Amino acid sequence: MNPTRPTTSPVSSAFTGHGHVTFLGAGPGDPGLLTLRAVEALAGADVLIAEPEVLEVVRGHARAGVSTPELTVVDEASTAAGVPVLRDAANLVMEAARGGRRVVRAVTGDPGLDGNAGAEMLACAAEGIPFEVVPGVATAVGVPAYAGVPLRDAQGTDVRFVDARTADERCWTEVGASDGTVVVSTSLDSVAAAAAELVSAGRKPDTPLTVTIAGTTTRQRTWNATLGTIAQVFKQGKILPSPEGHRPVIAVVGEPSAAAHRDQLSWFESKPLFGWRVLVPRTKEQAASLSDQLRSYGAVPHEVPTIAVEPPRTPQQMERAVKGLVTGRYEWIAFTSVNAVKAVREKFEEYGLDARAFAGIKVAAVGEQTAAALVDFGVKPDLVPSGEQSAAGLLEDWPPYDPVFDPIDRVFLPRADIATETLVAGLIELGWEVDDVTAYRTVRASPPPADTREAIKGGGFDAVLFTSSSTVRNLVGIAGKPHNVTVIACIGPATAKTAEEHGLRVDVLSPEPSVHKLAEALADFGLRRREVALEAGDPVTRPSERRPGARRRRTT
């Protein structure tokens, strides 16, 4: 064992008679703020007990089948008063730990700033249940960072943290007398009252103030005001009254929160596609990396499969071809899609084969994504187009058949049931024999849920990415035509032509036939749109906010 690395595995239940509890900080809401240790602990959990606000943040890192008992309201009096109290989590934690199970207790922010977590730790200690603490990004620190509000300046400004729900008169008096930065945890409809408390305690009414709701998520929104004007700002902006008034917010009081600073430091909300709902009509496996890229631009991707992949109707041809790979029938195998790699891989596994069966065979991939799927399979492609990632680009780099250097003249081309005449004809022209084999079929997927169909037709999405002509035809076929306020982005001229034939206005055209270049092009479009609005002195809105009846800005 490396002595420089702390031991993180729980004490064996053989010595304690109990399981183990990890009190884990899930951060303010952005899943990317989970620590490496948090992800490690979640992967080993038998039981996951999480506050509702962070359950989705942490559940994705837990193993399949992990138990997630629900925290429920049990206090009728507090429910009637509108302040629900969760079921005593300590009982759930200890019940699971007594059974020898590994428990992760996830809280919003950091466990050290959560009073309930502290009480639960004491309960574990009293029963001799071993536990550990995995710190998280505190909400009162993480949210201002995402809002572009540094809490300290070069002069070392004092920083005070106040929870308005529990602050008494003495607390308000102390922070009111200070000239440092005050970070107030409160609710949207209580911000004005907290501001009034600070003014009454001695703070000047013109002291800068920022208020951030849904911090660190793509629903984040921040308002700039002063202690004396925040109530008016909320009233004029029709922020309040609102059914969302109970939602938690972080308010930062002091010079670091001045609007002039935020204009330069608001890095998160100024992302080119911040808050945009972007429809990604692809198969789920293909959409993953594209969705990750869209999230990096601040977007909220919504994946809607438009095609389903099924085995060929007659598998015998594919079976003969795979056997031919093993017996040395082919010099080359050419993969034109990720699905082709998947189809061959599944057939290999069916026969008990692995990547070693490609020994002595040259492997070509039509593009980077297909090449990545091959590398994941354990195969490094010998040929990937240096230029355009398409059948034409592959042919540009494909060597002609040379009977002196090529002992075999045959190419195995596993493909979809859609014809690939361009590639087949080009390979034949280069002197190769081609076994053009149907490895899988593409069929139109089932329609998405009703609310997704309504959002597509009603303008609920800000943009849609079309990566092929078939995605245009299939999406319109299973869900209807996107609303005219939705930004339409297409991967190439052929896809754009199909979109226009279906009555869609194409706003963005990728400079290259690459899904990642398409996402970049959409981000550039969003950035230009934002810059135009700012130069004109207009509020930055999303395309979906232009549709009739749309709310001007979301508050959550």
N, C-alpha and C positions, 0 to 999 in steps of 0.2 A: 504494500500500500504506500502511495506517495505521502510522506509525512507533511508536505506543504499544503495538501488539500484537506479541508475539514471533512470529517465523516458526516455524511448526510443521511445515511440509512437509519431507520428507527431501531430502537433497542428491541432485541428479539423478544417476542411474546413468551418464549420459553422461560425467560428470567422474570418477566413482570406479571404474567398471567393475564395481561390485557393487550389490546391492540395499540395503536399509536395515532395521535392527532397532530395534524399540521394546520396551524392557524395561518391563513394565507391572505395577503393583501392583493386584491384583483385590480387595484388602480381605479382611476376615475371613470373609465368606460371604453377607452381605446384598447382593443385586444393586443395591440402591438406593444403596450406598456407592461405586459406581464414579464417578470424576470425569468431568466433561464432556470433558476431553481424552482420557481413556481410551476413552470411547464413540466419539469422533472417530477415534482411531487404529484401533480395532477395525473400524470401517466401511470403512477403506481397506486392510485386511490381505489379502494374497494367501495367507499361511500363518499359521496360529494354532497355537502350541505352548504348551500350558497344562498345569499340574499337574492331576491328576485331580480334586482337591478343588474347583477353581475353574472347571473346563471349562464346566459348565452356567451358571455366573455370567456368563461372558464370551461364550459362543458365540451367544447371542441377539442380540448387537449386531454380529456379523460378517455380512458379505454372504453371500447364498446361494452355495453352491459353494466356499466357502473351504476350503483344505486343512487338515486337523487331524491331522497325524501323531501316533501314539500313543507315549507314553513307556512303555517296557516294562522289566521286570526282567531284568538280564543277569548279576548277580553271584550265582552259586549258593550260595556260602558264606554271604553275608548273608541270602539267602532261607531257608536252613536254620536260621539263628539267629533268624528271625522279624523281621528288619529289612531289608525289601526296598530295593534301591538302584535308582533309575530309570536308564534308559539315559542316557548322557551327552547332555544336551540341547544342549550347545555344538556337537556335531557336526551335529545336526539344524538348529540355527539357522544355522550357517555354510554348510552345504550349500545351504540354500534361498537365503541371501543371495548366495552366489557366482553363483547363477543369475539374479541381478538382480531378485529378488522382495522384496516388502515383508513383513517378518516381524514378528509380535507375539509376544513371549515373556511369557506371563502367569504370575505367581507369587502365592501366597497372601500377603496383607498388603501389605508395602512392599518393593520390590526392594532398597532400601538396607540392609535388615535380613536379607536372604537371602544367605547366603554363596555359594551356587551361582550366583546371578545375578551377583555380583561377579566370580567367576571367568570366567563367560561373557562379560562385558563386556571383560575383559582379553584373552580369546581373539579377540574381534572387533577390538579395537584393534591386536593384533599382526598381523592380516591386513589392516588398513586398511579394515575394514568399518564404515561410518558407523552410529552408533546414537544413540538418545536414551533418556532415562529419564522415565517418567510415574509419579510417586509415588502410593502408595495408602495407605489407612488401615491403619496397623500393627495386627496382631491383638492385640498386648499393650496397645494403647491403646483400640481399638474395642470389644473384648469387655467390659472393665470399664465402659465408658460405657453399654453396653446392659444390663449387670447392675445398674446403679444404684450404681456404686462410683466416686466421684471420686478421682483419684489424689493430688491435692494439696488442702490446706485453706488457709484465709486466712493461716495462719502460714508458708506456703511450704514445706511438708514436702518433704524430699528424696525422690526416687523412684529406685529401682534396678531394673534389668531383668535377670533371670537365666534362662538356658536350662538347665534341670536336666540335660539330656542331655549337656551338655559342661562343666558347672560343675565346677571342681576344689576341693580343700580350701581353698585360699587365697580363692577366690571366696566360699564359704560363710562363712568366717571374717569377711571384710569386711562382708558384708551382715548377718551375725549381730550384729556389733558396732555396727551403725547402728540408730538408732531411727526411720528413715524408712520409707516405704512400699516394699514389695518386690513386684514383679510377676514371678511364676514361670511360665514355659512348661514344661509337663510333660505326663504322661499320667495318666489317671484312676487306674490302679493304682499310680502312683508318687508320688501326692500325699502320702501318709502318710510316705514315706521322705524327701521334700523337707522336710516339716514337722519331722521328727526331726533333720535336718541343721541347720535353723535353731535349734532348741532347743539342740542340742549346741554351737552356735557362740555362744550367749549370749542368744538371744531368749527372753522369758518364755513359758511354756506357755499362759498365758491371753491371749496376743496374738490379736486377732480375725483371722479368715481366711474368705474366700469362695472357692468353687471353681465355675467355670462351664464347662460343656461345650456344644458346638455353638453357641457364642456368635454373636450377631447374626442367627440364623436362628430360624424358628418351632419348632425342636426344642430351643431353648436351655433349660437348666435350671441353677439356681444353688443351692448349699448354703451355709449359714452355720454356722461352727463356730469353734474356736480351734486353735492349733497342737497343743495337747495332747489335743483331743477329736475331731479329724477322723477318725482311724481308727475310733473307736467309732461316730461318726455314720454312716459308710459301712457298718459292720457291722450296726448296728441297723436301718438303712433298707434293708438287703439290696441295697445299691448294688454292693458287691463281695462275693465274686468275681463277675465278669461277663465274657462273651465280648467285651464292648465296652471292656474295661479298657485296651486299647492306644490308645483314642481320645484326641486331644490336649485339654488343658484349660488354662485360665488361672486361676491362683491368685493372689489379692491378699492380702498380709499387712500388717497395720497398722490403726490406728484408723479410717481412712476406710472400711474394710470392715465395721465393726461392724453388727450386725443392726439396731440402732435407726435407723441412717442408711438402710439398705436399705428398711425399712418405708415410708419417705417418698420414696425416690428410685428405687425399682424401677419405672420407667415402662414398660419393654418387656414384661416378663413379666406385668404387671398389666393389659394390654390386655383388653377385654371378651371377646374370642373367642380369646385366645392359645392357639395350638396346635390349635384345633378344625379337624377335617377337615370341610369343608362341601361337600356335593354341589350342583352347579349344573346342573340338567337343562334346558339350553337349547341352541340352535344356537351354534356356536363364536363367530360374529360378534357375536351378541347377548350372550354371556356375558362378553366382554372387560372392559367397564367395570364390571360387577357384581363380577367377580373382583378387579379392582383395589381396589374399595371394601372388599371383605371382607378383603383383605390389610392394609389400613390399620387394621383392627380386630384384627390378629394372627392371622387365620384362614389356613388352607391350602385354597384352593378347588380343587375337582376337577370339571372340566367334562365332562359327559356329554350329548352331543346326544341328544334324544329324538325330534326330527323332522328330516327332510331336506327340502330345498326343491328342487323340480323344475319344469321348464317346463310350461306347460299342454299338455294332450293335443292340442288344436286351436289353433295359434297365430294363425290368421287373424284372429280377433276382436281380439286384442291389436295385430296389425300395422295393422288398419284404424284403431284408436283412436289409435295413435301418429301415423299419417299425418294424422288429423283434428286433432291438436294443431298440426301444422305449417301446415295449411290454414285454421286459424281456426274450427274446428267448436265449440270449447269456451270458456266463460267462466271455468270453474274446473276444477282437478284436485285431488282429495282423496286424500292418502296416509294409510292407516290402519296402516301398519307399516313397519319398516325394510326388510323383504323386498320390499314393494311399490316402495319407492324403488329398491332394487337391480334389480328386474325391469325397471322403466322405463329405468333407466340403461343396463343391458345392451342393451336393444332400441335405444336411442339410438345406442350405440357400433356396433351392427350396421349401422345406416343411416348412420354417419358424422356423426351429430348431436352437439351438446353442449348445455350449459345455456342457450345463447342461444335455443334453440327454445321456451323458456318465455316469451319476450318477449310482453307483452300479455295473458298468462294469469295469473289469480289462483291462488295455490297455498295449500292448507291442509294442516296436519299434525296428526295426532291427539294428539301429545305431544312432549315435549322430545327424546326419543331419535330419533324420526322426523324432527323438525326438524333435529337435528344431522346426520343422514345427508343431508338435503337441502342444508344449508350446505356439507358436504363435497363435494357434487356441484356446488356453485357457485350454489345457488338459496336465496334468503332467503324463507321462507314469509310469506305475507300474513296468515295466520290460524293461531293455535295456541290451544287452549282456555285460558281464563283460570282455569277451575276444574278440574273432574274431567277427567283425561286419558283420555277414552274416546269412543266414538261419541256417547253422550248428551251429554258435555261439549262436543263439537264442535258438535252441533246447537244447544246453548244459545247459542253465539256466532255461528252462521251467519246471515247476513242473508237476509231473504226476497227472492225475485225481484222486481225492480222494472223494468217494461218501459221506463221513462223513462231510468234510469241504466244498465241492463244490456242492451247490444246483443244479447247471445246468452243463451239460457235453459238451456244444457246444461252438465252436470257430468260429467267423466270420473272414474270411480271404479275404479282398478286394485286388485285384491284377491286374496286367496287363493281356493281353490276352496270354502272354507267360506263359507256365505252371510252377508251383512251386511244383513239385512232392516231392522234398526233404523235404520241410517243412510240407506238408500235410501228407506224410508217417510217418514222425517223430512224429507228434502230435497224429496220430491214434495209433501209437505204445505206446504212453504215456497214452492211454485210452480215448482220446478226440474224439468227433464227430466234423467234420470240414465242414462248408459251404464255399467252395472254389468258390468265386464270381468274375467274370470279372467286374472290376470297370472302366477300361479304356483300350483303345487300343493304341499300339505304332506302328506308321507307319513311313516309311522313309521320311525324310524332303525333301523339294524342294532343288535343287542345289543352292549353294551360288553364288554371283555375279561373272562375268567372271574374274575380276581382282584377286579375292580371289582364284579361281580355278587355275589361271596361277601362282600365288605365291606358291600354294601348290605343283604343279607339277614342277615348275621352280626353287625351292630352295629359295623362298623368306621368308620362315619361318625358324627360328632357331631351334624350337622344336615343337613337338606335343604331347599332353597328351591323352592317350587312357585309358578310365575308364571302359571299358567293351569290350567284343568281338563284340557286336553289333555296337559299335562306330567305330571299325576298318572296319567292313564290310560296314557300311552305308557311312562313309566318303569316302572310296575308290569308292563306288558305285556312289555317287553324285558329287564327285569332282576330283577323280583320286588319284593315289598313290603318297605319299610325295616323294620329291627328296631325293637322297641318302646322301646329306650333312645334311639333317634335323635330329636332335636328336629325337629318338623315345623312349618315356617313357610309360611304361605299369603298370597298377595297380596290376597285379598278373600273375601267370604262365599261366592260361587259356587264358587271353587276349594276353600275349606275344606269345603264340603258334599260335593264330589266326593271329597276325601281321606277324609272320614268314611265315605262309602259304600264305600270300599275298605278299611275297617277300620283307618284310621290315626287316632291321637289328635292333634289340632291344638293345638300349644302356643303359637304366635305368629301373630297376625293383623295384617297391615299396616294402619295407620290410613288410608292412601290407596292407590289402585291404581297404585302406582309401585314399580319394582324397587328403587330406591334407598331409598325409605321402608321397604320390606320388609327390606332389609339393616340399616337403622338399628334397626328393631324387634327383629331378632334380636340385634344388639349390646346393646340395652337389656336383653333377656332374659338374655344372658350376664353382663352387669354385675350385675344383681340376684341372679343365682345365685351369683356370686362373693362379693358382700357378705353374703349369708345364711351361706355357709360360713365366712367369716372371723369373723362375729359369734358363730357357734356354736363357734368354735375348731377347726373341722374343716379338713382339707387341701383346697385348691382342686383339684378334679378335673374332667376333661372328661366329658360324658355317656357317651361310649363306654367309659370306664373302669368303668362300673357293670355292664357285661354279664358274664355268667358266664365265668370263665376269663380275663378281661382283666387285664393287668398294672396295678398301682396307679398307677405313674408311669413314663413313658418316660424313658430316660437319654440318648437321642440324638434 
